[in-house]
Amino acid sequence: MSETWLNRSFLECHGLSGLLQVDIVNFHLTINKAWMEPSAYAYLQLGIADIMHILLAQHLGCKYIASFDSDFVRVKDIIQEETGILVLTNPEKILAIL
């Protein structure tokens, strides 16, 4: 669990000084909402952690989500169509946005 906490000095040393830790207050995954997008992502064989990342990014109003995970690469078009979030799947796409 200690590896999941943000360490400011680690972030700065590794070029992630702009990373923000956000609070996901008011995020609710109701039964009705769970049967919509998450079930489609599960059908597409996305794991629960990936699904939660998408839902939380949408909740926070993110325009982009970056992942080199092959599952995100495979369903990036569907994620963009459903949420409007552009999936950045390689370092070149990330640098183009920065």
Buried (B, 14 or more C-beta within 10 A) or exposed (E): EEEEEEEEEEBEEEEEEEEEEEEEEEEEBEEEEEEEBBEBBBEBEBEEEBBBBBBBBBBEEBEEBBBEBEBBEEBBEBBEEBBEBBBBBEEEBEEEEE
